[in-house]
Amino acid sequence: MSESIKTDVLIVGAGPAGLFAVFELGLLDIRAHLVDILPKPGGQCAELYPEKPIYDIPGFPKISGQELIDSLMQQIEPFHPTFHFGEMVETLEVLGTAEAPSFRAGTSGGQHFECKAVIVAAGGGSFQPKKPPLPGIEAYEEKSVFYAVRKIDDFRGKHVVIVGGGDSALDWTLNLQPVAKHLTLVHRRDDFRGAPHSVNAMRELVAAGRMDLRIGQISALAGAGGELSSVTVKDATGGTAEIVCQRLVPFFGLTMKLGPVASWGLNLHENLIPVDAGTFETNIPGVFAIGDINHYPGKLKLILCGFHEGALAAQKVYHYVYPGKKLTFQYTTSSSNLQKKLGVS
């Protein structure tokens, strides 16, 4: 067994909630290492919608997913967190007691960590897109069929077809319509699950002739060498229509899998981790869950809620890292000691 890396806290997941937890822990002089299966920080923000605007981050009227991650990385830089990318935390062994917990964790890359607390910030776990059941779609994937929009320029000047009726489909319809040569939204019925203002904005574009809406389902793809030339849409009556298409983006949702976390002895509720809503601690003392992966009454799956959860979890973690030491809450705007940590005067 390789020598263990010793740290105060191990954070599983380097998405927005995990990154902000580094900041809250750092303010309390708590060191953290982060492990993420992805090759870079950011979680779903960086992997699925780096250029998608986000409108509900306090203080930012609009910010893209990647801009948010870049800002969080800059914010936590004074605390020098250590990242371990391309790895998954597979095992978690409880070593201490409920009053003084400690843990040994092992990763898929053969690394081992010893820590006093674990914060699971793994979003919905590992996520995989649900694929439409279309013959031969694999040949087009990541060439002309995409399950996420990572670079808007990949769609600029193209005939784009988006499939779906939820928020993701509608959001990207509105964001890609200005750059696409032509955009068609396909949904199996004329009833949408997305936000009403997005549905109204889409219908206004259709009424103005700036995009098309087709009610039906994609039934076939055509093209050569992985490059689409058209898709076939089948309507409710069995009729078909061929649409010129160079980019297809199906938004059928994601399949979430907890992965190894499910074997750690944590209580689970519909593939989520129940927590105490005051500390975000799980049924295992010293193990916390923040962000989309947790569950409690009134839970909202918003990034800003993950930030709040990380802040409160850090307060409880402090007592495990510094047992018997009194924690005096301080505002960053009024404490000269905290300002010194952040490099401001």
KEKE-3310 file (N, C-alpha, C; in steps of 0.2 Angstrom, whole numbers, plus 5000, padded with zeros to 4 digits):
npx = (5004:5003:5010:5000:4991:4990:4978:4967:4953:4945:4938:4926:4923:4924:4916:4906:4900:4910:4921:4919:4917:4930:4935:4927:4931:4945:4945:4944:4956:4958:4964:4962:4960:4955:4946:4942:4933:4933:4944:4947:4944:4927:4915:4899:4896:4908:4909:4897:4890:4899:4898:4886:4874:4872:4860:4857:4866:4871:4875:4880:4873:4873:4882:4894:4895:4909:4915:4911:4917:4930:4931:4929:4940:4950:4946:4949:4962:4971:4971:4978:4973:4974:4973:4966:4964:4955:4952:4943:4935:4935:4934:4930:4935:4930:4939:4940:4930:4913:4913:4926:4930:4939:4946:4950:4953:4952:4958:4953:4965:4975:4979:4980:4971:4971:4961:4951:4938:4926:4919:4906:4904:4899:4890:4877:4882:4891:4888:4878:4873:4856:4853:4845:4835:4841:4846:4863:4868:4879:4890:4890:4892:4900:4905:4895:4884:4879:4878:4879:4883:4898:4906:4901:4904:4905:4893:4890:4884:4878:4866:4855:4848:4838:4833:4820:4810:4812:4821:4834:4834:4826:4834:4846:4841:4837:4849:4858:4851:4854:4866:4866:4864:4852:4839:4830:4818:4813:4800:4791:4778:4766:4769:4778:4790:4799:4804:4791:4794:4804:4798:4789:4797:4803:4792:4789:4800:4798:4785:4790:4797:4810:4815:4811:4798:4795:4783:4785:4795:4812:4817:4826:4843:4854:4869:4887:4903:4902:4897:4882:4869:4855:4840:4826:4810:4796:4779:4764:4754:4760:4766:4781:4795:4809:4823:4836:4851:4865:4870:4865:4857:4852:4842:4838:4839:4849:4857:4859:4872:4877:4889:4904:4901:4889:4892:4897:4891:4882:4866:4853:4842:4832:4843:4850:4858:4853:4854:4858:4849:4855:4868:4872:4878:4880:4873:4884:4895:4906:4906:4900:4888:4885:4877:4870:4869:4864:4850:4836:4822:4814:4824:4833:4839:4850:4864:4868:4862:4871:4882:4878:4876:4889:4896:4889:4892:4906:4907:4904:4913:4925:4925:4928:4941:4948:4946:4938:4942:4936:4925:4924:4914:4918:4916:4922:4924:4926:4937:4954:4963:4957:4956:4970:4973:4967:4974:4971:4970)
npy = (4994:5011:5026:5035:5050:5064:5074:5088:5088:5078:5081:5076:5078:5091:5102:5117:5118:5110:5117:5130:5125:5123:5136:5141:5132:5135:5148:5145:5139:5126:5112:5106:5092:5088:5077:5071:5064:5069:5077:5090:5105:5110:5102:5098:5111:5115:5104:5101:5113:5124:5137:5141:5153:5158:5164:5165:5167:5176:5193:5192:5197:5190:5175:5164:5146:5142:5154:5156:5145:5148:5160:5155:5147:5156:5163:5153:5151:5157:5148:5136:5123:5105:5096:5081:5074:5065:5053:5042:5041:5027:5018:5020:5020:5019:5026:5032:5038:5042:5054:5059:5058:5049:5045:5033:5034:5027:5028:5026:5027:5022:5030:5035:5042:5050:5057:5069:5073:5071:5078:5075:5081:5078:5081:5074:5062:5051:5055:5052:5054:5052:5043:5045:5032:5028:5020:5018:5029:5031:5033:5046:5053:5066:5071:5076:5074:5079:5079:5088:5106:5112:5121:5135:5140:5129:5127:5137:5145:5134:5121:5117:5105:5103:5093:5090:5095:5101:5112:5112:5110:5121:5132:5131:5131:5145:5151:5146:5149:5163:5161:5150:5145:5140:5135:5121:5116:5101:5092:5079:5083:5097:5103:5110:5107:5116:5132:5145:5158:5155:5146:5155:5164:5156:5153:5165:5167:5157:5162:5173:5168:5165:5153:5135:5125:5108:5096:5080:5065:5061:5050:5044:5045:5054:5054:5055:5048:5052:5064:5073:5075:5076:5074:5063:5067:5060:5062:5062:5056:5047:5052:5058:5069:5077:5085:5097:5095:5098:5098:5089:5090:5081:5082:5072:5071:5066:5051:5047:5041:5034:5027:5021:5028:5023:5012:5015:5014:5024:5031:5031:5039:5037:5037:5048:5057:5058:5071:5081:5096:5106:5105:5097:5085:5068:5051:5045:5051:5065:5063:5072:5079:5089:5100:5094:5081:5078:5076:5084:5090:5102:5104:5113:5111:5121:5130:5140:5136:5125:5132:5138:5127:5121:5131:5130:5117:5117:5124:5114:5104:5110:5108:5095:5095:5103:5099:5104:5117:5133:5140:5156:5165:5175:5190:5192:5205:5212:5207:5208:5198:5188:5195:5196:5183:5182:5190:5203:5221)
npz = (5000:4996:5003:5014:5010:5020:5027:5032:5027:5015:5000:4989:4973:4962:4958:4958:4971:4979:4976:4982:4995:4999:5000:5012:5021:5021:5027:5040:5043:5038:5030:5013:5002:4985:4975:4959:4946:4933:4921:4925:4935:4940:4937:4932:4927:4920:4911:4905:4902:4899:4892:4894:4900:4917:4928:4942:4951:4966:4964:4952:4937:4925:4921:4914:4914:4914:4917:4930:4937:4934:4942:4955:4956:4957:4969:4978:4978:4988:4998:4993:4988:4985:4970:4963:4949:4937:4944:4955:4971:4979:4990:5007:5024:5040:5054:5066:5081:5084:5091:5088:5074:5060:5045:5031:5015:4998:4981:4964:4957:4965:4976:4993:5007:5022:5034:5043:5041:5028:5014:5003:4988:4975:4965:4955:4957:4946:4929:4915:4898:4892:4878:4862:4855:4841:4826:4822:4828:4835:4827:4824:4835:4845:4834:4825:4832:4848:4866:4874:4875:4873:4866:4859:4846:4839:4833:4826:4811:4807:4802:4814:4824:4838:4851:4862:4877:4889:4901:4898:4884:4879:4884:4877:4864:4864:4866:4855:4844:4839:4833:4825:4808:4804:4815:4822:4833:4840:4847:4856:4859:4859:4871:4885:4897:4902:4909:4910:4904:4895:4886:4881:4875:4865:4857:4852:4843:4834:4829:4823:4812:4814:4818:4818:4824:4827:4829:4835:4833:4831:4819:4811:4805:4793:4783:4780:4785:4799:4799:4799:4787:4786:4796:4800:4804:4813:4813:4824:4817:4809:4798:4789:4789:4781:4788:4785:4792:4801:4814:4828:4843:4856:4870:4882:4895:4910:4916:4932:4943:4958:4960:4968:4980:4985:4992:5004:5016:5019:5022:5011:4999:4987:4978:4983:4996:5012:5023:5038:5040:5046:5047:5037:5038:5036:5040:5045:5056:5053:5040:5026:5015:5001:4989:4974:4977:4989:5001:5009:5018:5009:5000:4987:4971:4967:4963:4971:4983:4986:4989:5001:5009:5010:5017:5030:5033:5034:5047:5056:5053:5058:5072:5072:5067:5075:5089:5104:5103:5103:5092:5084:5076:5062:5052:5035:5031:5042:5049:5052:5052:5044:5032:5029:5026:5014:5006:5006:5011)
capx = (5000:5007:5010:4994:4992:4987:4975:4961:4947:4945:4932:4924:4920:4927:4911:4905:4900:4916:4926:4917:4919:4938:4935:4924:4936:4951:4944:4944:4962:4957:4967:4958:4962:4949:4947:4937:4934:4935:4951:4948:4938:4921:4910:4894:4897:4913:4909:4891:4887:4904:4896:4878:4873:4868:4857:4855:4872:4871:4880:4882:4867:4874:4889:4894:4897:4916:4917:4910:4922:4937:4931:4929:4947:4954:4944:4952:4969:4975:4971:4982:4970:4977:4968:4968:4959:4955:4952:4937:4936:4932:4933:4930:4935:4930:4944:4939:4924:4908:4915:4932:4930:4944:4944:4955:4950:4957:4955:4954:4972:4979:4981:4976:4971:4969:4958:4946:4931:4925:4914:4904:4901:4899:4884:4872:4886:4893:4882:4879:4867:4851:4853:4839:4836:4842:4851:4869:4869:4886:4895:4890:4893:4906:4907:4889:4879:4882:4874:4881:4886:4904:4909:4895:4907:4905:4887:4890:4883:4876:4859:4855:4841:4838:4827:4818:4805:4814:4824:4841:4833:4824:4839:4850:4837:4837:4856:4861:4847:4857:4873:4865:4862:4845:4838:4824:4817:4809:4798:4786:4771:4766:4768:4785:4792:4803:4802:4787:4797:4808:4793:4786:4803:4804:4786:4790:4805:4794:4780:4793:4800:4817:4817:4806:4796:4792:4780:4786:4801:4817:4816:4832:4849:4857:4875:4892:4909:4901:4894:4875:4866:4848:4837:4819:4805:4790:4774:4759:4750:4765:4770:4788:4798:4816:4826:4843:4854:4873:4872:4860:4858:4846:4842:4834:4841:4855:4856:4864:4874:4881:4895:4906:4898:4883:4894:4901:4887:4878:4859:4851:4835:4831:4849:4853:4861:4850:4858:4855:4848:4858:4875:4873:4881:4876:4872:4891:4898:4912:4905:4895:4886:4883:4876:4864:4869:4861:4843:4833:4816:4814:4830:4832:4845:4853:4871:4869:4861:4877:4887:4876:4878:4897:4897:4887:4896:4913:4907:4904:4920:4930:4925:4932:4948:4951:4942:4939:4944:4930:4925:4921:4912:4920:4915:4928:4924:4928:4942:4960:4966:4954:4958:4977:4973:4964:4978:4969:4972)
capy = (5000:5017:5030:5039:5058:5066:5081:5089:5086:5076:5084:5071:5082:5098:5106:5123:5117:5107:5122:5135:5122:5125:5143:5141:5128:5139:5153:5142:5136:5119:5111:5101:5089:5087:5071:5072:5059:5073:5079:5097:5107:5113:5097:5099:5118:5115:5098:5101:5119:5130:5143:5143:5159:5157:5170:5166:5168:5182:5198:5192:5197:5184:5173:5158:5141:5142:5160:5154:5140:5152:5164:5151:5145:5162:5164:5148:5151:5159:5142:5131:5116:5100:5093:5075:5073:5058:5048:5041:5039:5020:5015:5024:5016:5024:5024:5035:5037:5047:5061:5061:5054:5049:5041:5032:5034:5025:5030:5022:5028:5019:5034:5034:5048:5050:5064:5070:5073:5070:5081:5073:5086:5075:5083:5069:5056:5051:5057:5050:5057:5047:5043:5043:5025:5029:5016:5021:5036:5031:5035:5053:5056:5070:5074:5080:5073:5081:5078:5094:5111:5115:5127:5138:5141:5122:5127:5144:5145:5127:5119:5114:5103:5102:5088:5090:5100:5104:5118:5112:5111:5127:5136:5130:5134:5152:5153:5144:5152:5169:5159:5145:5147:5139:5130:5118:5112:5095:5089:5075:5086:5104:5105:5110:5106:5121:5138:5148:5163:5152:5143:5161:5167:5151:5153:5172:5166:5153:5166:5178:5165:5165:5146:5131:5120:5102:5091:5073:5062:5059:5043:5042:5050:5053:5057:5050:5050:5055:5071:5073:5079:5077:5070:5062:5068:5057:5065:5058:5053:5042:5055:5060:5075:5077:5092:5098:5095:5097:5097:5087:5090:5078:5083:5068:5070:5062:5045:5048:5035:5036:5024:5018:5031:5019:5006:5017:5014:5030:5030:5033:5041:5038:5038:5054:5056:5062:5075:5085:5102:5112:5104:5094:5079:5061:5047:5044:5057:5067:5063:5077:5079:5096:5101:5090:5074:5077:5077:5086:5094:5109:5105:5115:5110:5127:5131:5145:5132:5121:5137:5139:5120:5121:5136:5127:5110:5119:5126:5108:5101:5114:5105:5088:5096:5107:5097:5107:5124:5137:5144:5162:5167:5182:5192:5193:5212:5215:5203:5209:5191:5184:5199:5194:5176:5182:5194:5210:5225)
capz = (5000:4995:5009:5014:5010:5026:5026:5037:5024:5008:4996:4984:4968:4962:4955:4961:4978:4981:4976:4987:5002:5000:5003:5018:5026:5022:5032:5047:5043:5037:5023:5009:4995:4981:4970:4954:4940:4927:4920:4927:4940:4937:4937:4926:4924:4915:4907:4901:4899:4901:4889:4895:4905:4923:4930:4949:4956:4968:4963:4944:4933:4921:4921:4911:4919:4915:4921:4937:4939:4935:4948:4961:4957:4959:4975:4983:4977:4994:5002:4990:4989:4981:4966:4961:4944:4934:4949:4959:4978:4978:4997:5013:5030:5046:5059:5073:5084:5082:5093:5085:5068:5056:5039:5026:5008:4993:4975:4958:4955:4970:4981:4999:5011:5029:5035:5049:5038:5021:5011:4997:4983:4969:4961:4955:4956:4939:4925:4908:4894:4890:4871:4859:4852:4834:4823:4820:4831:4838:4822:4823:4842:4846:4827:4823:4837:4854:4871:4878:4871:4876:4863:4855:4840:4835:4830:4822:4804:4805:4803:4820:4827:4846:4853:4870:4879:4896:4902:4894:4877:4878:4885:4872:4858:4864:4865:4849:4838:4836:4830:4820:4801:4805:4821:4823:4839:4839:4853:4854:4859:4860:4879:4887:4904:4904:4912:4905:4900:4890:4881:4877:4870:4859:4853:4848:4838:4829:4826:4819:4807:4815:4819:4817:4829:4824:4834:4833:4835:4826:4818:4807:4803:4787:4782:4779:4789:4805:4798:4797:4782:4788:4801:4798:4810:4812:4818:4827:4812:4805:4792:4790:4785:4782:4789:4784:4799:4802:4821:4832:4851:4860:4878:4885:4902:4912:4920:4938:4946:4964:4960:4974:4986:4987:4996:5010:5022:5020:5021:5004:4998:4980:4975:4985:5002:5017:5028:5043:5036:5049:5047:5031:5040:5035:5046:5047:5059:5050:5032:5024:5008:4999:4982:4971:4979:4996:5001:5015:5017:5006:4996:4980:4967:4965:4964:4977:4989:4987:4993:5008:5012:5011:5023:5036:5034:5037:5054:5060:5052:5062:5078:5071:5065:5081:5095:5111:5102:5102:5085:5085:5069:5060:5045:5031:5030:5048:5053:5049:5051:5038:5026:5028:5023:5007:5003:5005:5016)
cpx = (5004:5005:5004:4995:4987:4984:4969:4954:4948:4938:4931:4920:4922:4923:4911:4905:4906:4921:4925:4918:4926:4938:4933:4929:4942:4951:4945:4951:4962:4959:4962:4962:4956:4951:4941:4938:4936:4942:4953:4943:4932:4915:4905:4895:4902:4912:4903:4889:4892:4902:4889:4878:4869:4866:4855:4860:4872:4877:4882:4875:4867:4881:4889:4896:4905:4918:4916:4915:4929:4937:4932:4937:4951:4952:4948:4959:4973:4976:4975:4979:4974:4972:4971:4963:4960:4955:4945:4938:4932:4930:4934:4930:4935:4935:4943:4932:4919:4910:4922:4933:4937:4943:4951:4951:4955:4953:4957:4961:4977:4982:4977:4976:4969:4967:4953:4939:4931:4918:4912:4901:4901:4893:4879:4876:4889:4887:4883:4872:4863:4851:4847:4840:4836:4847:4857:4871:4877:4891:4895:4892:4900:4908:4901:4883:4882:4876:4875:4884:4892:4907:4903:4898:4906:4898:4886:4889:4881:4868:4859:4848:4842:4832:4826:4813:4806:4818:4831:4839:4831:4830:4844:4847:4838:4845:4860:4857:4851:4863:4872:4863:4854:4844:4831:4823:4812:4807:4792:4779:4772:4765:4775:4785:4796:4800:4797:4790:4801:4804:4790:4791:4804:4798:4787:4795:4802:4789:4784:4797:4807:4820:4810:4804:4793:4789:4781:4792:4806:4817:4822:4837:4852:4864:4881:4898:4908:4898:4887:4874:4859:4846:4829:4815:4799:4785:4769:4755:4754:4768:4777:4790:4805:4819:4833:4846:4861:4875:4865:4861:4852:4847:4837:4835:4847:4853:4862:4865:4879:4888:4897:4903:4893:4885:4898:4897:4883:4870:4857:4844:4834:4837:4852:4855:4857:4855:4854:4855:4852:4866:4877:4878:4877:4875:4879:4894:4905:4911:4899:4894:4883:4882:4870:4864:4866:4853:4841:4827:4817:4820:4828:4839:4848:4860:4872:4867:4867:4882:4885:4877:4885:4899:4895:4891:4903:4913:4907:4911:4925:4930:4928:4939:4951:4946:4943:4941:4937:4931:4921:4920:4914:4918:4921:4929:4927:4934:4949:4964:4964:4956:4966:4977:4971:4969:4976:4970:4967)
cpy = (5006:5021:5035:5047:5060:5073:5082:5086:5083:5078:5079:5075:5089:5102:5113:5122:5115:5113:5128:5132:5124:5132:5144:5137:5132:5145:5151:5138:5128:5117:5105:5099:5088:5081:5072:5067:5063:5075:5087:5099:5110:5108:5098:5106:5118:5109:5098:5107:5125:5137:5145:5148:5156:5163:5171:5165:5175:5187:5198:5192:5191:5182:5166:5152:5141:5148:5159:5150:5144:5157:5161:5149:5150:5164:5159:5148:5153:5153:5136:5124:5112:5096:5086:5073:5067:5052:5048:5038:5032:5017:5021:5020:5021:5021:5026:5033:5042:5054:5063:5056:5054:5044:5039:5030:5031:5026:5025:5022:5025:5024:5033:5040:5046:5057:5063:5071:5072:5074:5078:5078:5084:5076:5077:5062:5057:5051:5055:5052:5051:5048:5041:5036:5025:5024:5020:5027:5037:5034:5043:5057:5060:5072:5079:5079:5075:5081:5084:5100:5114:5121:5129:5139:5134:5122:5133:5142:5138:5126:5115:5111:5101:5098:5088:5095:5102:5110:5118:5113:5118:5133:5137:5132:5142:5155:5152:5148:5158:5167:5154:5148:5146:5134:5128:5115:5107:5092:5085:5077:5093:5106:5104:5110:5112:5127:5142:5154:5161:5149:5149:5164:5163:5152:5160:5171:5162:5158:5171:5175:5164:5158:5142:5127:5114:5098:5084:5070:5061:5052:5040:5047:5048:5057:5052:5053:5053:5062:5070:5077:5081:5073:5069:5063:5064:5060:5060:5054:5047:5046:5057:5066:5075:5084:5092:5099:5094:5096:5095:5087:5087:5079:5079:5067:5066:5056:5046:5042:5037:5033:5021:5021:5027:5014:5008:5017:5020:5028:5034:5034:5042:5040:5045:5052:5060:5065:5079:5092:5108:5111:5101:5088:5073:5057:5044:5050:5058:5066:5068:5077:5086:5096:5096:5083:5073:5078:5079:5090:5101:5110:5108:5114:5116:5127:5135:5141:5128:5126:5137:5132:5119:5125:5133:5121:5112:5121:5119:5104:5104:5110:5098:5089:5099:5105:5101:5115:5128:5141:5150:5165:5174:5184:5194:5201:5215:5212:5204:5203:5188:5188:5197:5187:5177:5187:5201:5214:5230)
cpz = (5000:5002:5009:5014:5016:5025:5031:5034:5017:5005:4990:4979:4968:4957:4959:4969:4982:4982:4981:4994:5004:5003:5010:5023:5027:5026:5039:5047:5043:5030:5020:5003:4992:4976:4966:4948:4934:4927:4922:4932:4936:4937:4931:4923:4919:4910:4902:4898:4901:4898:4890:4901:4911:4926:4938:4954:4959:4966:4955:4941:4928:4921:4918:4916:4920:4918:4928:4940:4940:4941:4954:4962:4959:4966:4980:4983:4983:4998:4999:4991:4984:4977:4964:4955:4940:4938:4953:4966:4978:4985:5002:5019:5036:5051:5066:5076:5082:5085:5090:5079:5064:5050:5035:5020:5003:4986:4969:4955:4960:4975:4987:5003:5018:5031:5041:5047:5031:5019:5004:4993:4976:4964:4961:4955:4948:4934:4918:4904:4892:4882:4868:4855:4844:4831:4820:4823:4833:4833:4821:4830:4842:4839:4825:4828:4844:4860:4876:4874:4875:4873:4858:4847:4836:4831:4826:4815:4802:4805:4809:4822:4834:4847:4860:4871:4886:4896:4898:4887:4875:4879:4880:4865:4858:4863:4859:4843:4835:4832:4824:4813:4801:4811:4821:4829:4838:4846:4852:4855:4860:4867:4881:4894:4906:4907:4907:4901:4894:4884:4877:4872:4864:4854:4849:4843:4832:4825:4821:4813:4808:4817:4818:4823:4826:4830:4831:4836:4830:4826:4814:4806:4797:4786:4781:4783:4795:4805:4795:4791:4783:4793:4798:4804:4808:4816:4820:4823:4808:4799:4794:4786:4786:4783:4788:4791:4799:4809:4824:4839:4854:4867:4881:4892:4903:4916:4926:4941:4952:4963:4966:4980:4989:4992:5002:5016:5024:5019:5014:5003:4991:4976:4977:4993:5007:5022:5033:5040:5040:5049:5040:5032:5038:5041:5049:5050:5055:5042:5031:5017:5006:4992:4980:4974:4985:4995:5008:5014:5014:5001:4989:4977:4963:4967:4971:4984:4991:4991:5000:5012:5014:5017:5029:5038:5037:5044:5058:5059:5056:5069:5078:5070:5071:5087:5101:5109:5100:5095:5086:5078:5068:5053:5041:5030:5036:5052:5049:5047:5045:5032:5024:5024:5015:5003:5001:5011:5017)
residu = (MET:SER:GLU:SER:ILE:LYS:THR:ASP:VAL:LEU:ILE:VAL:GLY:ALA:GLY:PRO:ALA:GLY:LEU:PHE:ALA:VAL:PHE:GLU:LEU:GLY:LEU:LEU:ASP:ILE:ARG:ALA:HIS:LEU:VAL:ASP:ILE:LEU:PRO:LYS:PRO:GLY:GLY:GLN:CYS:ALA:GLU:LEU:TYR:PRO:GLU:LYS:PRO:ILE:TYR:ASP:ILE:PRO:GLY:PHE:PRO:LYS:ILE:SER:GLY:GLN:GLU:LEU:ILE:ASP:SER:LEU:MET:GLN:GLN:ILE:GLU:PRO:PHE:HIS:PRO:THR:PHE:HIS:PHE:GLY:GLU:MET:VAL:GLU:THR:LEU:GLU:VAL:LEU:GLY:THR:ALA:GLU:ALA:PRO:SER:PHE:ARG:ALA:GLY:THR:SER:GLY:GLY:GLN:HIS:PHE:GLU:CYS:LYS:ALA:VAL:ILE:VAL:ALA:ALA:GLY:GLY:GLY:SER:PHE:GLN:PRO:LYS:LYS:PRO:PRO:LEU:PRO:GLY:ILE:GLU:ALA:TYR:GLU:GLU:LYS:SER:VAL:PHE:TYR:ALA:VAL:ARG:LYS:ILE:ASP:ASP:PHE:ARG:GLY:LYS:HIS:VAL:VAL:ILE:VAL:GLY:GLY:GLY:ASP:SER:ALA:LEU:ASP:TRP:THR:LEU:ASN:LEU:GLN:PRO:VAL:ALA:LYS:HIS:LEU:THR:LEU:VAL:HIS:ARG:ARG:ASP:ASP:PHE:ARG:GLY:ALA:PRO:HIS:SER:VAL:ASN:ALA:MET:ARG:GLU:LEU:VAL:ALA:ALA:GLY:ARG:MET:ASP:LEU:ARG:ILE:GLY:GLN:ILE:SER:ALA:LEU:ALA:GLY:ALA:GLY:GLY:GLU:LEU:SER:SER:VAL:THR:VAL:LYS:ASP:ALA:THR:GLY:GLY:THR:ALA:GLU:ILE:VAL:CYS:GLN:ARG:LEU:VAL:PRO:PHE:PHE:GLY:LEU:THR:MET:LYS:LEU:GLY:PRO:VAL:ALA:SER:TRP:GLY:LEU:ASN:LEU:HIS:GLU:ASN:LEU:ILE:PRO:VAL:ASP:ALA:GLY:THR:PHE:GLU:THR:ASN:ILE:PRO:GLY:VAL:PHE:ALA:ILE:GLY:ASP:ILE:ASN:HIS:TYR:PRO:GLY:LYS:LEU:LYS:LEU:ILE:LEU:CYS:GLY:PHE:HIS:GLU:GLY:ALA:LEU:ALA:ALA:GLN:LYS:VAL:TYR:HIS:TYR:VAL:TYR:PRO:GLY:LYS:LYS:LEU:THR:PHE:GLN:TYR:THR:THR:SER:SER:SER:ASN:LEU:GLN:LYS:LYS:LEU:GLY:VAL:SER)
# end
